[in-house]
């Protein structure tokens, strides 16, 4: 009777401990996980591994060994013990990894150790711990297993030379760190952004949203270019030819001014223009400019090339090209653009500037601008007025913080450059095209003739000068952080 009671007591205590302890441990672990998630704790993976692995396997082992009273050498007990100790090993490794490398700064020594290397080290420690557990729980000599594993490794290594070569190359790349995720690279003529580095390959996303997968061994053996090192800044070169009739210094000055005003082109280092060659049909000029990153290069390059056409068009620069075409008697090479006289047909007040016998520099002429180009700069004289015949522009004043503030919008039939009336004084405003723009520019002599012939136009120009000057001064006086463009116009 005492023996039966002793047996029941030996089983009852572990059973009660299991019934009470297992739910309690699960509740505590859930609270730990919830608190870690709320704080963003670096020990969150450890808490999850304890709840999912350690506590369940411990409960199974306790039940089999101390409640069911199975012997230590029973198969089920050994399997449960094996899984419990392996889960303990994984939890300890997670704790060590989270404590040392969790939320590590990329510039610290923890951040410089590649994750790939940490994973390999963790895998090796798990294999070593599993071998020790195998020896202790199953009472087996691990030397035979290690010998078998070594022979098997040789056979597997010979069969998997290329994949293993990629793994080793990946380790070398991660140690050397010639590239990181987010870097732009040029591999074999393919330019793209690195989005993944794994054990076998590097994944590169091209600007056309294609996925280029490059084996690690190829990157390790062959040369490639990292476009994000040593700095993300990129310098681009573009060559364009202009006619021999145009003085190189004038062409370079116009191109350099265009580069300085193009969005995306850095001021430091400053853009440059060089004369590089005398070709068969043109003088070749090289534009050198820098952008913040590879991502900005295509859009900025497009803007630069687009603006070259507008600069050439309005400044009378010829971009020659070798071509031969045959036309019939009634055919024309191209559709001729409207003349100044034709464009001014709808603006009678401005036709008085068309006087026969004017010199070329005194005649009104058509100018074309791209959206975003500056037509008139603050601090520079206007050298005449300009009439908008197509497109839109905005008048901007420089605010108290040095940033431009829009004070007026110009549409077809409106003009700017009225500061010519104030004795060739610098303009207090700037005019920027908001769409492709066509204007007719009237030089000072033509402007004077217009104002003499049309008192109404003279009065309108004077009112515009007074209004914009007042708005510009109001913009400089007010604090731009506490007002909008509309408020500036109302104040003015």
ZAMARGU-4260 file (C-alpha; in steps of 0.2 Angstrom, whole numbers, plus 5000, padded with zeros to 4 digits):
<rodrens>
0) 5000/5000/5000 | 5014/5012/5004 | 5022/5007/4988 | 5007/5012/4978 | 5005/5028/4987
5) 5023/5032/4984 | 5021/5029/4966 | 5006/5040/4965 | 5014/5054/4975 | 5029/5053/4963
10) 5018/5055/4948 | 5006/5068/4956 | 5018/5081/4960 | 5026/5083/4943 | 5009/5082/4935
15) 5002/5096/4946 | 5018/5106/4942 | 5016/5103/4924 | 4997/5108/4924 | 5001/5124/4934
20) 5018/5128/4927 | 5015/5126/4908 | 5001/5138/4907 | 5009/5150/4919 | 5025/5150/4908
25) 5015/5153/4892 | 5006/5167/4900 | 5023/5175/4906 | 5031/5172/4889 | 5016/5180/4880
30) 5017/5196/4891 | 5036/5197/4888 | 5033/5196/4870 | 5020/5209/4871 | 5031/5221/4881
35) 5045/5218/4869 | 5035/5222/4854 | 5029/5238/4863 | 5046/5244/4867 | 5054/5238/4851
40) 5066/5227/4862 | 5081/5218/4853 | 5077/5203/4864 | 5060/5200/4855 | 5067/5185/4844
45) 5073/5177/4860 | 5057/5178/4868 | 5048/5171/4854 | 5059/5156/4852 | 5057/5152/4871
50) 5038/5152/4869 | 5038/5142/4853 | 5052/5130/4857 | 5059/5129/4874 | 5042/5129/4885
55) 5033/5116/4874 | 5047/5104/4872 | 5051/5105/4891 | 5033/5101/4895 | 5033/5086/4884
60) 5050/5080/4891 | 5043/5082/4909 | 5027/5073/4905 | 5036/5058/4897 | 5050/5056/4910
65) 5042/5061/4927 | 5023/5059/4924 | 5022/5044/4913 | 5038/5037/4921 | 5046/5032/4906
70) 5065/5027/4908 | 5079/5038/4902 | 5084/5026/4888 | 5066/5025/4881 | 5065/5031/4863
75) 5051/5044/4866 | 5061/5052/4881 | 5077/5053/4871 | 5068/5062/4857 | 5060/5074/4869
80) 5076/5077/4878 | 5085/5080/4861 | 5072/5093/4855 | 5072/5102/4872 | 5091/5104/4873
85) 5092/5109/4855 | 5079/5122/4858 | 5089/5128/4873 | 5104/5129/4862 | 5094/5139/4849
90) 5087/5151/4862 | 5105/5154/4870 | 5112/5158/4852 | 5097/5170/4849 | 5100/5178/4866
95) 5118/5181/4862 | 5115/5187/4844 | 5101/5199/4850 | 5112/5206/4865 | 5127/5209/4854
100) 5121/5213/4837 | 5103/5219/4840 | 5100/5237/4834 | 5118/5238/4831 | 5125/5254/4822
105) 5131/5251/4805 | 5147/5261/4809 | 5151/5250/4825 | 5161/5234/4825 | 5145/5224/4827
110) 5137/5232/4812 | 5153/5229/4801 | 5152/5210/4804 | 5142/5203/4789 | 5125/5194/4794
115) 5130/5180/4782 | 5146/5177/4793 | 5135/5177/4809 | 5123/5165/4801 | 5137/5153/4796
120) 5144/5154/4814 | 5127/5151/4821 | 5125/5136/4810 | 5142/5129/4815 | 5138/5131/4834
125) 5121/5123/4832 | 5130/5108/4823 | 5143/5107/4837 | 5130/5108/4851 | 5119/5095/4842
130) 5134/5083/4841 | 5137/5085/4860 | 5118/5083/4864 | 5118/5067/4853 | 5133/5060/4863
135) 5125/5064/4880 | 5107/5060/4877 | 5110/5045/4866 | 5126/5039/4874 | 5134/5037/4857
140) 5153/5040/4852 | 5153/5055/4841 | 5170/5051/4834 | 5163/5039/4821 | 5149/5051/4816
145) 5162/5065/4814 | 5172/5053/4803 | 5157/5049/4793 | 5152/5067/4791 | 5170/5072/4785
150) 5170/5058/4772 | 5153/5064/4767 | 5158/5082/4766 | 5172/5078/4754 | 5160/5069/4742
155) 5147/5083/4744 | 5161/5096/4741 | 5167/5088/4725 | 5149/5087/4719 | 5145/5105/4723
160) 5160/5114/4718 | 5151/5128/4710 | 5138/5132/4723 | 5151/5131/4737 | 5162/5142/4726
165) 5148/5155/4726 | 5146/5153/4745 | 5165/5156/4748 | 5165/5171/4736 | 5149/5178/4745
170) 5159/5177/4761 | 5173/5186/4754 | 5162/5199/4746 | 5153/5202/4763 | 5170/5203/4772
175) 5177/5215/4760 | 5161/5224/4757 | 5164/5232/4740 | 5145/5234/4739 | 5130/5236/4750
180) 5111/5234/4748 | 5106/5251/4740 | 5122/5254/4730 | 5121/5257/4711 | 5133/5246/4702
185) 5138/5242/4684 | 5141/5224/4681 | 5145/5218/4663 | 5138/5234/4656 | 5122/5232/4666
190) 5118/5247/4678 | 5106/5243/4692 | 5103/5245/4711 | 5108/5231/4723 | 5092/5225/4732
195) 5099/5208/4739 | 5115/5199/4744 | 5113/5181/4748 | 5124/5165/4749 | 5124/5162/4731
200) 5121/5178/4721 | 5118/5197/4721 | 5101/5203/4715 | 5102/5219/4704 | 5086/5229/4699
205) 5089/5239/4683 | 5080/5255/4679 | 5068/5245/4668 | 5063/5235/4683 | 5071/5220/4677
210) 5080/5208/4689 | 5098/5204/4685 | 5105/5189/4696 | 5124/5189/4696 | 5133/5174/4704
215) 5145/5179/4719 | 5159/5170/4710 | 5157/5181/4695 | 5158/5197/4705 | 5173/5191/4715
220) 5183/5186/4699 | 5178/5200/4687 | 5179/5218/4688 | 5163/5229/4692 | 5160/5247/4696
225) 5151/5253/4711 | 5143/5269/4706 | 5139/5274/4725 | 5157/5273/4731 | 5167/5283/4737
230) 5152/5295/4737 | 5134/5294/4730 | 5138/5309/4719 | 5139/5306/4701 | 5147/5316/4687
235) 5141/5315/4669 | 5148/5320/4653 | 5139/5325/4637 | 5146/5331/4621 | 5137/5342/4608
240) 5143/5350/4592 | 5139/5368/4586 | 5143/5377/4570 | 5160/5384/4566 | 5152/5401/4564
245) 5149/5403/4582 | 5163/5409/4593 | 5168/5395/4606 | 5168/5407/4621 | 5151/5413/4618
250) 5144/5395/4616 | 5153/5390/4632 | 5146/5404/4641 | 5128/5400/4636 | 5130/5382/4640
255) 5138/5385/4656 | 5124/5397/4661 | 5111/5384/4656 | 5120/5371/4667 | 5120/5382/4682
260) 5101/5385/4681 | 5096/5367/4677 | 5087/5358/4692 | 5097/5344/4699 | 5114/5350/4693
265) 5125/5353/4709 | 5134/5369/4712 | 5148/5361/4721 | 5158/5355/4711 | 5153/5368/4699
270) 5148/5363/4681 | 5160/5365/4667 | 5160/5366/4648 | 5176/5362/4638 | 5180/5363/4619
275) 5186/5346/4615 | 5187/5343/4596 | 5186/5351/4579 | 5175/5338/4570 | 5170/5337/4552
280) 5154/5347/4553 | 5155/5356/4570 | 5165/5361/4585 | 5163/5348/4599 | 5159/5354/4617
285) 5159/5343/4632 | 5147/5347/4646 | 5153/5341/4664 | 5140/5342/4678 | 5137/5332/4694
290) 5121/5326/4703 | 5118/5320/4720 | 5115/5302/4716 | 5113/5289/4702 | 5094/5290/4704
295) 5094/5308/4699 | 5106/5306/4684 | 5093/5301/4670 | 5081/5315/4674 | 5094/5328/4676
300) 5103/5322/4660 | 5086/5323/4651 | 5083/5341/4657 | 5101/5346/4651 | 5099/5339/4634
305) 5082/5346/4632 | 5087/5364/4637 | 5102/5363/4625 | 5089/5364/4610 | 5080/5379/4618
310) 5096/5388/4621 | 5102/5385/4603 | 5085/5390/4596 | 5083/5407/4605 | 5102/5412/4604
315) 5103/5407/4585 | 5116/5393/4588 | 5116/5380/4574 | 5118/5362/4578 | 5124/5355/4561
320) 5121/5337/4556 | 5127/5328/4540 | 5112/5323/4530 | 5106/5322/4512 | 5088/5323/4507
325) 5080/5325/4490 | 5065/5336/4488 | 5053/5339/4473 | 5050/5357/4466 | 5035/5360/4477
330) 5042/5352/4493 | 5050/5361/4507 | 5063/5355/4519 | 5053/5360/4534 | 5038/5370/4539
335) 5044/5388/4542 | 5041/5396/4558 | 5030/5411/4560 | 5039/5428/4558 | 5039/5441/4571
340) 5027/5451/4560 | 5015/5436/4559 | 5016/5434/4578 | 5013/5452/4582 | 4997/5452/4570
345) 4986/5450/4586 | 4995/5463/4596 | 4993/5480/4587 | 5000/5490/4601 | 5017/5482/4599
350) 5018/5483/4580 | 5025/5501/4580 | 5042/5493/4584 | 5042/5485/4567 | 5052/5499/4557
355) 5061/5495/4541 | 5079/5498/4541 | 5083/5493/4559 | 5100/5485/4563 | 5100/5467/4568
360) 5103/5470/4586 | 5088/5483/4586 | 5075/5472/4579 | 5062/5462/4589 | 5066/5444/4589
365) 5057/5428/4594 | 5065/5418/4609 | 5059/5401/4615 | 5061/5394/4633 | 5058/5377/4641
370) 5048/5375/4657 | 5058/5379/4672 | 5070/5391/4663 | 5074/5408/4670 | 5069/5422/4658
375) 5074/5437/4669 | 5086/5436/4684 | 5084/5447/4699 | 5099/5459/4700 | 5102/5460/4682
380) 5095/5473/4669 | 5081/5468/4658 | 5088/5476/4642 | 5071/5478/4635 | 5053/5471/4637
385) 5047/5454/4631 | 5029/5450/4626 | 5023/5432/4629 | 5014/5425/4613 | 5013/5407/4619
390) 5014/5398/4636 | 5015/5404/4654 | 5027/5411/4667 | 5028/5417/4685 | 5035/5433/4692
395) 5045/5429/4708 | 5052/5440/4721 | 5066/5435/4733 | 5059/5433/4751 | 5067/5437/4767
400) 5075/5420/4768 | 5083/5421/4751 | 5070/5409/4743 | 5059/5414/4728 | 5041/5419/4731
405) 5028/5420/4717 | 5020/5437/4716 | 5012/5436/4699 | 5007/5425/4685 | 5010/5430/4666
410) 4999/5423/4652 | 4998/5425/4633 | 4998/5444/4629 | 5007/5450/4645 | 5024/5456/4646
415) 5039/5458/4658 | 5055/5467/4658 | 5048/5484/4663 | 5063/5489/4673 | 5070/5495/4657
420) 5060/5511/4661 | 5070/5514/4676 | 5086/5518/4667 | 5093/5501/4665 | 5092/5497/4683
425) 5094/5479/4689 | 5077/5470/4690 | 5070/5467/4708 | 5060/5451/4702 | 5064/5436/4692
430) 5053/5428/4679 | 5053/5409/4677 | 5044/5399/4663 | 5031/5387/4669 | 5028/5379/4652
435) 5036/5379/4635 | 5036/5398/4631 | 5038/5409/4616 | 5041/5427/4618 | 5045/5442/4607
440) 5059/5452/4614 | 5060/5471/4611 | 5078/5478/4613 | 5080/5495/4621 | 5078/5505/4605
445) 5062/5496/4600 | 5055/5498/4618 | 5058/5516/4618 | 5049/5517/4601 | 5034/5507/4608
450) 5032/5518/4623 | 5033/5534/4612 | 5020/5528/4600 | 5008/5521/4613 | 5004/5531/4629
455) 4992/5518/4634 | 5006/5505/4634 | 5018/5516/4642 | 5005/5519/4657 | 5002/5500/4658
460) 5021/5497/4659 | 5023/5510/4672 | 5009/5502/4683 | 5017/5485/4681 | 5033/5492/4686
465) 5026/5500/4702 | 5015/5485/4707 | 5029/5472/4705 | 5042/5483/4714 | 5030/5485/4728
470) 5026/5466/4729 | 5045/5463/4729 | 5048/5474/4743 | 5034/5467/4753 | 5041/5450/4750
475) 5058/5455/4757 | 5050/5463/4772 | 5038/5449/4778 | 5043/5433/4786 | 5041/5419/4773
480) 5039/5406/4787 | 5022/5414/4792 | 5014/5418/4775 | 5010/5411/4758 | 5012/5417/4740
485) 4994/5423/4740 | 4997/5433/4756 | 5012/5441/4749 | 5002/5447/4733 | 4988/5453/4745
490) 5000/5463/4755 | 5008/5470/4740
</rodrens>
